[in-house]
């Protein structure tokens, strides 16, 4: 594997870390050199990620044991990367961080939404937001890329064509309801993830103030005034998956917009995207996006509908929160940063039935 890039994963014992390992162990251009976990040092990786049994004999190491590599992917909890960034950046010329530490380009916005002062503000502008469908050219040129919030990713992919094409009335904002699976809460157990409490749940846990709102506002801003984004998030009986249902109003006379105009806008933005599929069928069970069939895949299914009586556009996107909302997007960014085929290691289409 002399021509492969050496990649190490920091924080590899969590769900996103496990997905990174699953993807990179089969990546045609990558050699996974090390995987860290402070609580599992010396243990085989497959004891934490049993689906990797027989795929690797690697053992977890400590961050202190990390050796230089070509690219470092960091999957530590929020707040930890920024406190280690000077140390981590010395280990590799390119770095991707899955946490929220460098997602927001404005440090003041980070402090507002995350409730604490950023400890490495000098690094904030060096990171590029890692959503390829919106930021591809900048990612390809970057040495430092931030991860994406899964709820923000589903929302952004649902509504981006409406704003990019000028169809949406920016002054009327966006209202979005996000339904999220339990893996969004991470691998560490809590009272809310305890099976008797989490099972059969339809639980509104963030009616207002969800932190991923800031990423949507940042994406829609461009060089214009901010768009009001009203996000609510509900936990549902699902392990993997996010479904964002966004309500946006069309500019001008509602009768002047037709469904074919929406098709044109969405095809214009996503027609050549390798991982975005437009889903709006006339019949059948899966007429609109649904996260169930995306488990394990890096695809985002995006759909829409329109009410000409009110001018309300309903934009819908489904993703696997651990893939397109985390590890999959990170690998997609890695491919861009290294000049490889963007689809490398990411062609698994999901399963049906599941």
QUINORKA-V310154 format. One record per residue. N is the residue number from 1. SS is DSSP state (hx for helix, st for strand, lp for the rest). PHI is phi in whole degrees, 0 to 359 (none if undefined). NEAR is the number of other C-alpha atoms within 10 Angstrom. Layout:
{{N;SS;PHI;NEAR} {N;SS;PHI;NEAR}}
//
This chain:
{{1;lp;none;9} {2;lp;297;8} {3;lp;271;8} {4;lp;281;13} {5;st;273;17} {6;st;274;19} {7;st;237;23} {8;st;243;28} {9;st;243;27} {10;st;260;25} {11;lp;83;24} {12;lp;267;28} {13;lp;268;26} {14;lp;277;18} {15;hx;296;22} {16;hx;294;26} {17;hx;298;26} {18;hx;296;25} {19;hx;292;21} {20;hx;300;23} {21;hx;298;24} {22;hx;302;19} {23;hx;288;20} {24;hx;283;22} {25;lp;296;17} {26;lp;251;15} {27;lp;286;16} {28;lp;290;13} {29;lp;240;19} {30;st;235;21} {31;st;244;20} {32;st;281;21} {33;st;271;16} {34;st;210;22} {35;st;220;26} {36;st;258;27} {37;lp;197;22} {38;lp;295;15} {39;lp;270;12} {40;lp;229;17} {41;lp;305;15} {42;lp;88;14} {43;lp;269;15} {44;st;295;17} {45;hx;303;26} {46;hx;290;19} {47;hx;287;13} {48;hx;267;17} {49;lp;236;18} {50;hx;297;12} {51;hx;292;11} {52;hx;263;17} {53;lp;302;13} {54;lp;84;8} {55;lp;262;14} {56;lp;205;14} {57;lp;250;12} {58;lp;293;15} {59;st;244;17} {60;lp;293;26} {61;st;238;23} {62;lp;275;17} {63;hx;303;17} {64;hx;295;8} {65;hx;265;9} {66;lp;296;17} {67;lp;250;12} {68;lp;303;16} {69;lp;213;19} {70;lp;275;18} {71;st;209;25} {72;st;245;24} {73;st;247;28} {74;st;250;27} {75;lp;235;27} {76;lp;276;22} {77;lp;299;14} {78;lp;305;14} {79;lp;97;17} {80;hx;273;15} {81;hx;294;23} {82;hx;299;20} {83;hx;282;13} {84;hx;243;12} {85;hx;300;16} {86;hx;297;12} {87;hx;292;10} {88;hx;294;20} {89;hx;295;16} {90;lp;283;13} {91;lp;272;17} {92;lp;206;19} {93;lp;287;14} {94;st;230;20} {95;st;215;26} {96;st;239;25} {97;st;246;27} {98;lp;278;28} {99;lp;283;21} {100;lp;273;23} {101;lp;300;27} {102;lp;235;30} {103;lp;286;26} {104;lp;261;22} {105;lp;290;19} {106;lp;264;13} {107;hx;299;20} {108;hx;298;14} {109;hx;293;15} {110;hx;301;22} {111;hx;298;13} {112;hx;292;12} {113;hx;280;15} {114;hx;255;16} {115;lp;71;9} {116;lp;206;11} {117;lp;283;13} {118;lp;290;20} {119;lp;267;16} {120;lp;223;16} {121;hx;298;17} {122;hx;293;9} {123;hx;268;17} {124;hx;302;20} {125;hx;284;14} {126;hx;277;15} {127;lp;265;23} {128;st;254;24} {129;st;292;25} {130;lp;269;29} {131;lp;249;24} {132;hx;303;19} {133;hx;296;19} {134;hx;246;17} {135;hx;228;14} {136;hx;303;17} {137;hx;297;12} {138;hx;292;17} {139;hx;298;25} {140;hx;298;19} {141;hx;262;14} {142;lp;271;21} {143;lp;259;20} {144;st;230;24} {145;st;231;28} {146;st;269;27} {147;lp;286;27} {148;lp;235;25} {149;lp;284;26} {150;hx;296;24} {151;hx;292;32} {152;hx;293;24} {153;hx;299;27} {154;hx;299;29} {155;hx;294;31} {156;hx;300;23} {157;hx;292;26} {158;hx;293;27} {159;hx;254;29} {160;hx;306;22} {161;hx;299;23} {162;hx;291;22} {163;hx;274;17} {164;hx;295;16} {165;lp;270;14} {166;lp;82;13} {167;lp;286;19} {168;st;286;23} {169;lp;275;17} {170;hx;299;21} {171;hx;289;12} {172;hx;260;14} {173;lp;71;16} {174;st;229;21} {175;st;243;17} {176;st;226;23} {177;st;252;20} {178;st;249;25} {179;st;251;23} {180;st;232;28} {181;lp;279;20} {182;hx;291;21} {183;hx;294;18} {184;hx;298;22} {185;hx;279;15} {186;lp;90;14} {187;lp;273;13} {188;lp;277;9} {189;lp;289;10} {190;lp;213;10} {191;hx;301;9} {192;hx;286;15} {193;hx;261;16} {194;lp;302;10} {195;hx;307;12} {196;hx;298;10} {197;hx;271;10} {198;hx;274;17} {199;lp;297;14} {200;lp;63;12} {201;lp;282;16} {202;lp;228;14} {203;st;241;16} {204;st;281;15} {205;st;254;12} {206;st;214;14} {207;lp;298;14} {208;lp;218;12} {209;lp;75;13} {210;lp;294;17} {211;lp;298;18} {212;lp;293;19} {213;hx;305;22} {214;hx;299;20} {215;hx;291;23} {216;hx;291;27} {217;hx;301;20} {218;hx;297;17} {219;hx;295;18} {220;hx;281;20} {221;hx;296;14} {222;lp;57;10} {223;lp;252;6} {224;lp;244;8} {225;lp;292;11} {226;lp;297;16} {227;lp;262;19} {228;lp;290;16} {229;st;241;17} {230;st;246;19} {231;st;248;26} {232;st;236;20} {233;st;234;22} {234;st;236;18} {235;st;279;22} {236;lp;231;20} {237;lp;285;15} {238;lp;198;19} {239;lp;274;17} {240;lp;251;20} {241;lp;132;30} {242;st;225;36} {243;st;236;29} {244;st;255;31} {245;st;243;23} {246;st;251;25} {247;st;245;21} {248;st;230;23} {249;st;254;23} {250;st;284;24} {251;lp;287;17} {252;lp;73;12} {253;lp;290;11} {254;hx;304;16} {255;hx;289;12} {256;hx;276;11} {257;lp;252;17} {258;lp;240;12} {259;hx;302;13} {260;hx;295;9} {261;hx;292;12} {262;hx;291;20} {263;hx;303;16} {264;hx;298;14} {265;hx;295;19} {266;hx;290;22} {267;hx;293;15} {268;hx;296;13} {269;hx;272;17} {270;hx;251;19} {271;lp;303;13} {272;lp;248;11} {273;lp;286;11} {274;lp;288;14} {275;lp;236;21} {276;st;245;19} {277;st;242;18} {278;st;276;19} {279;lp;233;18} {280;lp;205;17} {281;lp;266;12} {282;lp;281;9} {283;lp;208;8} {284;lp;99;7} {285;lp;284;8} {286;lp;264;12} {287;lp;282;12} {288;lp;233;20} {289;lp;303;26} {290;lp;213;23} {291;hx;295;24} {292;hx;309;21} {293;hx;275;21} {294;hx;256;27} {295;lp;305;23} {296;lp;87;24} {297;lp;251;21} {298;lp;264;30} {299;lp;281;27} {300;st;240;28} {301;st;264;25} {302;st;235;27} {303;st;221;26} {304;st;196;23} {305;st;208;16} {306;st;214;20} {307;st;251;16} {308;lp;293;16} {309;lp;289;9} {310;lp;243;12} {311;lp;79;20} {312;st;273;18} {313;st;258;22} {314;st;255;19} {315;st;251;24} {316;st;232;29} {317;st;220;31} {318;st;237;31} {319;st;216;34} {320;lp;272;33} {321;lp;297;32} {322;lp;277;28} {323;hx;254;27} {324;hx;299;30} {325;hx;268;28} {326;hx;198;28} {327;hx;295;29} {328;hx;297;24} {329;hx;298;26} {330;hx;297;26} {331;hx;293;25} {332;hx;300;25} {333;hx;295;27} {334;hx;303;26} {335;hx;301;19} {336;hx;294;22} {337;hx;297;24} {338;hx;263;19} {339;lp;77;11} {340;lp;266;15} {341;lp;305;10} {342;lp;301;19} {343;lp;271;15} {344;lp;303;18} {345;lp;77;21} {346;lp;230;21} {347;lp;271;13} {348;lp;300;14} {349;lp;270;14} {350;lp;94;17} {351;lp;239;12} {352;lp;206;9} {353;lp;276;6} {354;lp;227;8}}
//
